Every structure is written in structure tokens, then in C-alpha cells.
């Protein structure tokens, strides 16, 4: 009789522990899912900002090669003007 009571007590304690572990695992899983969702939103926002920046770069900045080419053309035009005088 005493052995059965100990068995049921141990089984009850194990059931409570397993329930607690399952609850905390579920809560942890939900927190991870919320964090991942938040990170995905942040990543999407950064991706959109990067795309916008990439599209505005050609209007904002000049490549070194383009600058050199433009200045060379400008120099040739000035030379032609000076030669005409």
C-alpha cells in the first residue's frame, strides 16, 4: 500500500514537472516566434531602405570614372575654344 502511494506521488510530481516544462517550452517558443517576426519586419524595412538608397545613388553621387571622363571632355572643349582664338 505504501509503495503504491509513493508510486502515485512520484508519478504526480513527474506529471506536474512535465506540465511545467511544456508550459515554459511553449512560452519560449512563442517568444522566439515573436522575436523572429520582429526581426523579419526590421530586415524587410532595411531591405526597402537599401533598395531606395541604391536607386537614389546615381542621382546623388558621381562615379570616379564618370567624373574623370566628364572633366576630360570639358578640358577638350576648353582647349578647342582656346585654339579658336
SVG drawing of the C-alpha trace seen along z (x, -y; Angstrom):
<svg xmlns="http://www.w3.org/2000/svg" viewBox="-2 -85 47 87">
<polyline fill="none" stroke="black" stroke-width="0.4" points="0.0,0.0 2.8,-2.4 4.6,-1.6 1.6,-2.4 1.2,-5.8 4.9,-6.6 4.5,-5.5 1.4,-7.7 3.1,-10.6 6.2,-10.3 4.0,-10.0 2.1,-13.1 5.3,-15.1 6.6,-13.9 3.4,-14.9 3.5,-18.4 7.1,-18.8 6.4,-17.7 3.4,-20.1 5.6,-23.0 8.4,-22.2 5.8,-22.0 4.3,-25.4 7.8,-27.0 8.7,-25.5 5.5,-26.8 6.1,-30.3 9.7,-30.2 8.6,-29.1 6.0,-31.9 8.7,-34.5 11.1,-33.2 8.3,-33.4 7.5,-37.0 11.2,-37.9 11.6,-36.3 8.6,-38.1 10.0,-41.4 13.4,-40.7 11.7,-39.9 9.9,-43.2 13.2,-45.0 15.0,-43.1 12.3,-44.0 12.5,-47.6 16.3,-47.6 15.9,-45.9 13.5,-48.6 15.7,-51.4 18.7,-49.8 16.7,-49.5 15.7,-53.1 19.3,-54.2 20.6,-52.1 18.1,-53.8 19.0,-57.3 22.8,-56.8 23.2,-57.6 21.4,-60.9 23.3,-61.8 26.9,-60.6 29.1,-60.5 31.4,-57.6 35.1,-58.5 35.4,-57.2 32.4,-59.3 33.9,-62.4 37.3,-61.8 35.6,-61.3 33.4,-64.4 36.4,-66.5 38.4,-65.2 35.6,-66.1 35.3,-69.5 39.1,-70.0 39.0,-69.1 36.2,-71.6 38.1,-74.3 41.2,-73.5 39.1,-73.8 37.8,-77.2 41.3,-78.4 42.6,-77.2 39.9,-79.1 41.0,-82.5"/>
</svg>
